[in-house]
Amino acid sequence: MRRKLGITIIDVYIVKKFLGTFFFSIVLILSIAVIFDFSEKIDNFLDHDAKLIDILTKYYLNFIPYFAVLFSSLFTFVSVIYFTSRMAYRTEFIAIICSGMSFNRILVPYFFSATVIAIFSFALSDYVIPSSNRIRLDFEEQYYHSIPMRVTERNIHRQIEPGVYIYMETYSTISDLGHRFSMEKYEDGVLVSKLMSDYVKWDSTIDKWMIRNYYIRDIEGYTETVTRGTRIDTTLALHPSDFKRRLNYMETMSIRQLSEYIDQLKMLGESNVKAYQIEKNKRFAFPFSAFILTLIGVSVSSKKVKGGIGMQLGIGLIVAFSYLLFMQFSSQFAISGSLNPAMAVWMPNFVYSIIAYILYRLAPK
C-alpha cells in the first residue's frame, strides 16, 4: 500500500520525527507557561475567591489551545532544526541521498508534516480558540482584572447608522456618561438635522440614552427650525457595552464573525478597525509560516557541522524570533496607519520566503 502511494520508510521516519518533536516541544513549553502564569496570578485568584476547579477547567483548559497556536510557528522551526541537525550529525542525510533520494524528494515528508501543523493551527484558531478565549477572558475579567482597562475615551466620532454621526468629547465607561454630545443626520450628503447637548447618559432603568440641555437644528432647504429642551430620552444604535469591550475581544471571534464586525466598525467609523483587520489576516498568514520556516530549517540544518547541533539550534532560534519580531513590528506600523493591514501581516512571510529560497539554493544537495 505504501509503495502504491509512493510512501517510503524514510517518509514515515521523518514525519514521526518531525511531528513527535513538535508536539513534545509544545507540551513542554505549555507546561512551563502554565506554571509561570499560575505563579503570577495565584494572588489575584485567591483575592477574588476563585475555585480551584474553575481555575483548571475555565481558565487553564482554555489557556492551552490559545498558546499552542501562539507558539506553533516557533516550535515548528525549532523541531525541524533539532531533529534534522541530529540526522545530519549522524550522517543519516548522506545515507539517504546516497540511496538515490534527491533533496527535493526529502522535502516531501517535511512539507506534509508542515501541512498537518498548518491545518492544526488554522482549525484551532477558527473553530476552537474563539469559544475557549471567550471563557478564558471572562474568567480573567472576573478573577484577575480589578479595574476596567479603558475608563475614559476622548474625541469619539462614530457613524451609528447610515447617514447618522455622533460625537462625544469624552466618555466614561464607569459612569456611562458622555460630555459635549452631538448628533448629525445627513440625507444624500446634505445636513438635515443636528443635535447638540451638554452630556448624554445611559439610563439602565429604561434602556435609553438621556440627553440633557440640548438644542436641535432641523434644516429644510433655506429654512431652519431650532428646538431646545432640558431632557430627552432616546434610543440610539449604540450601547455602553460597545465602549467597554477590550481590544482582545477580537480573539473571541471566528473569521466570519471578524469579517462581519469589521464591516460594522467601518460603518461606525471606529478608529481601531485596523487591529481587527490585522487579526483576520493573521488567521491565514500564521499557519502559512509553517511552510516557510520548515524550508528554512531544513536548508540550514541538513549539513553536518563540527561541534554538534548547538550552532544550528542557535541560528534557528535567532531566525524564528526575528520572524515573530518582524511580524509584531509590521503589525504596529499598520495600527499606526503607516501600512495596509494585509500588507503588514503578509510582509514577514514574503520576506522570509525569499530568505527560504536563497537558503534552499545554498543547501547541500
C-alpha positions in Angstrom: 0.0 0.0 0.0 2.8 2.4 0.9 4.6 1.6 -2.3 1.5 2.3 -4.4 1.2 5.7 -2.7 4.9 6.4 -3.1 5.4 6.4 0.6 8.8 5.1 1.8 10.1 4.1 5.2 12.2 7.3 5.2 9.0 9.4 4.7 7.4 7.7 7.8 10.6 8.2 9.8 10.8 11.9 9.0 7.1 12.5 9.7 7.3 10.7 13.0 10.4 12.6 14.0 9.0 16.0 12.9 5.5 15.7 14.5 6.8 13.8 17.5 9.4 16.5 18.3 6.9 19.3 17.6 4.1 18.0 19.9 6.6 17.1 22.6 8.1 20.6 22.4 4.6 22.2 22.5 3.6 20.1 25.6 6.8 21.0 27.3 6.6 24.8 26.7 2.9 24.8 27.6 3.6 23.1 30.9 6.2 25.7 31.7 3.9 28.5 30.6 1.1 27.3 32.8 3.4 27.1 35.8 4.7 30.6 35.3 1.3 32.0 34.6 -0.2 30.3 37.7 2.6 31.6 40.0 2.0 35.2 38.6 -1.8 35.2 39.0 -2.3 33.0 42.1 -2.6 36.0 44.4 -5.3 37.6 42.3 -7.2 34.3 42.1 -7.1 33.9 45.9 -8.1 37.5 46.5 -11.2 37.0 44.3 -12.0 33.6 45.9 -11.7 31.7 42.6 -12.3 27.9 43.0 -9.6 25.5 42.0 -11.9 23.5 39.7 -12.8 26.8 37.9 -9.2 27.8 37.6 -8.3 24.5 36.0 -11.4 24.0 33.7 -12.5 27.5 32.8 -9.1 29.2 32.7 -6.2 26.8 32.0 -8.1 24.3 29.9 -8.9 27.2 27.6 -5.4 28.7 28.1 -3.7 25.8 26.4 -5.2 26.0 22.8 -4.5 29.7 22.6 -0.8 29.4 23.5 -0.4 26.2 21.5 -1.2 28.2 18.3 0.8 31.2 19.5 3.9 29.0 19.9 3.3 26.8 16.9 5.5 28.7 14.4 8.4 29.0 16.8 8.4 25.3 17.6 7.8 24.1 14.1 11.1 25.7 13.3 12.9 24.5 16.4 11.6 21.0 15.8 12.9 20.9 12.2 16.3 22.4 13.3 16.6 19.9 16.2 15.9 16.6 14.6 17.3 17.5 11.1 20.6 18.6 12.6 20.8 15.3 14.6 20.1 13.4 11.4 22.9 15.3 9.6 25.3 14.9 12.5 24.7 11.1 12.4 25.3 11.2 8.6 21.7 10.0 8.0 21.2 12.7 5.4 24.2 11.5 3.4 23.0 7.9 3.6 19.5 8.9 2.4 20.9 10.9 -0.6 23.3 8.2 -1.5 20.4 5.7 -1.6 19.1 7.7 -4.6 16.6 10.0 -2.9 17.0 13.7 -4.0 17.0 16.6 -1.7 13.7 17.8 -3.2 12.2 14.4 -2.5 13.3 14.5 1.1 11.4 17.8 1.5 8.1 15.9 0.8 7.6 14.5 4.3 8.7 17.8 5.8 6.0 19.7 3.9 3.5 17.0 4.7 4.2 17.5 8.4 4.1 21.3 7.9 0.7 20.9 6.3 -0.6 18.9 9.3 0.7 21.6 11.7 -0.8 24.4 9.5 -4.2 22.7 9.4 -4.0 22.0 13.1 -3.2 25.7 13.8 -5.9 27.1 11.5 -8.6 24.7 12.8 -7.8 25.6 16.4 -7.7 29.4 15.7 -11.0 29.5 13.9 -13.1 26.7 15.4 -11.8 26.1 19.0 -10.0 29.2 20.3 -12.7 31.8 19.8 -15.1 30.0 22.1 -12.4 28.9 24.6 -11.0 32.5 24.6 -14.4 33.8 25.5 -14.5 31.6 28.6 -10.9 32.4 29.5 -11.2 36.2 29.1 -14.5 36.2 31.1 -12.7 34.4 33.8 -9.8 36.9 33.8 -12.3 39.7 33.9 -14.0 38.3 37.0 -11.0 36.9 38.9 -7.9 38.7 37.7 -8.6 42.3 36.4 -9.6 44.5 39.3 -10.4 47.6 37.2 -11.6 48.1 33.6 -8.8 48.6 31.0 -10.5 51.5 29.4 -12.0 54.1 31.8 -12.3 57.2 29.6 -12.3 57.7 25.9 -11.8 61.0 24.1 -12.9 62.6 20.9 -15.2 59.8 19.8 -16.5 60.0 16.2 -18.9 57.3 15.1 -21.5 56.6 12.4 -24.2 54.7 14.3 -26.3 54.1 11.2 -26.1 55.1 7.6 -26.1 58.9 7.4 -26.2 59.4 11.2 -23.0 60.5 13.0 -22.3 61.2 16.7 -19.5 62.9 18.5 -18.5 63.0 22.2 -15.6 64.9 23.6 -15.2 62.3 26.4 -17.0 59.2 27.6 -16.6 57.4 30.9 -17.1 53.7 31.0 -17.6 53.8 34.7 -20.5 56.3 34.9 -21.7 55.7 31.3 -21.6 59.4 30.8 -20.6 61.3 27.6 -19.8 65.1 27.6 -20.3 67.5 24.7 -22.5 65.2 22.8 -23.7 66.0 19.2 -25.5 64.0 16.6 -25.8 64.9 12.9 -28.1 63.4 10.3 -27.4 63.6 6.5 -29.6 62.8 3.6 -27.9 62.5 0.2 -24.8 64.1 1.7 -26.8 67.1 2.9 -27.1 68.0 6.6 -30.8 67.9 7.6 -30.6 67.8 11.4 -28.1 68.5 14.1 -28.5 67.9 17.9 -26.1 69.3 20.4 -26.1 68.8 24.2 -24.1 69.2 27.3 -24.0 65.5 28.0 -25.6 62.2 27.4 -26.0 59.4 30.0 -27.2 55.8 29.7 -30.4 55.1 31.8 -30.4 51.4 32.6 -33.9 51.5 34.1 -35.5 52.3 30.7 -32.6 51.1 28.4 -32.4 54.5 26.8 -29.9 57.4 26.5 -30.8 60.5 28.5 -29.8 63.7 26.6 -29.6 66.8 28.8 -29.6 70.6 28.0 -30.0 70.1 24.2 -31.0 72.1 21.2 -31.8 70.7 17.7 -31.4 72.4 14.4 -33.7 71.0 11.7 -32.7 72.2 8.3 -35.0 72.0 5.2 -33.6 73.9 2.3 -33.1 77.5 3.4 -35.4 77.1 6.4 -34.1 76.3 9.8 -36.0 75.3 12.9 -34.4 75.3 16.4 -35.8 73.2 19.3 -34.5 73.5 22.8 -35.1 71.4 25.9 -33.6 70.2 29.2 -34.1 66.5 28.8 -35.0 64.0 26.1 -34.8 60.2 26.2 -34.0 58.3 23.0 -32.7 55.1 21.7 -29.5 55.0 19.6 -27.8 52.2 17.7 -25.2 52.4 20.4 -24.8 50.6 23.8 -22.5 51.2 26.7 -21.0 47.7 26.3 -19.6 48.9 22.9 -17.2 51.2 24.9 -16.2 48.5 27.4 -15.0 45.8 25.1 -11.4 45.0 25.5 -9.3 45.0 22.3 -8.7 41.3 22.8 -12.4 40.8 22.3 -11.3 40.1 18.7 -9.7 36.8 19.9 -13.2 35.5 20.7 -14.4 35.8 17.1 -14.2 33.3 14.2 -13.0 34.6 10.7 -16.6 35.0 9.6 -17.5 37.0 12.7 -14.4 39.1 12.3 -15.4 40.0 8.8 -18.9 41.0 9.9 -17.6 43.0 12.8 -15.0 44.8 10.6 -17.9 45.9 8.3 -19.8 47.1 11.3 -16.8 49.1 12.6 -16.3 50.7 9.2 -19.9 51.8 9.2 -19.5 53.2 12.7 -16.2 55.0 11.8 -14.4 53.2 14.6 -10.7 54.1 14.8 -9.3 50.7 15.8 -10.7 48.8 12.9 -7.2 48.1 11.7 -6.5 46.0 14.7 -9.3 43.7 13.7 -8.2 43.6 10.1 -4.7 42.5 11.3 -6.2 39.8 13.4 -8.2 38.5 10.5 -5.2 38.4 8.2 -3.1 36.7 10.9 -5.5 33.8 10.9 -4.4 32.9 7.4 -0.8 34.2 7.4 0.3 32.5 10.7 -0.4 28.9 9.5 1.3 29.6 6.2 4.5 30.4 8.1 4.9 26.7 8.9 5.9 26.0 5.3 8.4 28.9 5.2 10.1 28.1 8.5 10.2 24.4 7.6 12.1 25.1 4.4 14.5 27.4 6.2 15.0 24.9 9.0 15.8 22.0 6.6 18.1 24.2 4.5 20.1 25.4 7.5 20.4 22.2 9.4 20.8 19.5 6.7 24.6 20.0 6.5 26.8 18.2 9.0 28.9 20.6 11.0 31.7 20.1 13.6 30.9 20.6 17.2 27.4 19.2 17.2 24.0 20.8 16.8 24.4 23.8 19.2 25.3 26.3 16.4 22.4 25.2 14.2 19.9 25.4 17.1 21.2 28.9 17.9 20.8 30.1 14.4 17.3 28.5 14.3 16.2 30.4 17.4 17.5 33.7 16.1 15.7 33.2 12.8 12.4 32.2 14.5 12.4 35.0 17.0 13.4 37.5 14.2 10.4 36.4 12.2 8.0 36.8 15.2 9.5 40.2 16.0 9.2 41.3 12.3 5.5 40.4 12.3 4.9 42.3 15.6 6.7 45.4 14.3 4.9 45.4 10.9 1.5 45.0 12.8 2.3 48.0 14.9 3.1 50.1 11.8 -0.3 49.0 10.3 -2.1 50.1 13.5 -0.4 53.5 13.4 -1.6 53.9 9.8 1.7 53.6 8.1 0.9 50.2 6.4 -2.0 48.4 4.9 -3.1 45.7 7.4 -2.9 42.9 4.9 0.5 44.0 3.6 1.8 44.4 7.2 0.7 40.8 8.1 1.9 39.1 4.9 5.2 41.1 4.6 7.1 38.9 7.0 6.0 35.8 5.1 7.1 37.4 1.8 10.5 38.5 3.1 11.2 35.1 4.8 10.0 33.3 1.7 12.9 35.0 -0.2 15.3 34.1 2.6 14.0 30.5 2.5 14.5 30.3 -1.3 18.1 31.6 -1.0 19.0 29.2 1.8 17.3 26.3 -0.2 19.5 27.1 -3.2 22.6 27.2 -1.0 21.7 24.0 0.9 24.0 20.9 0.1 22.2 18.5 -2.2 
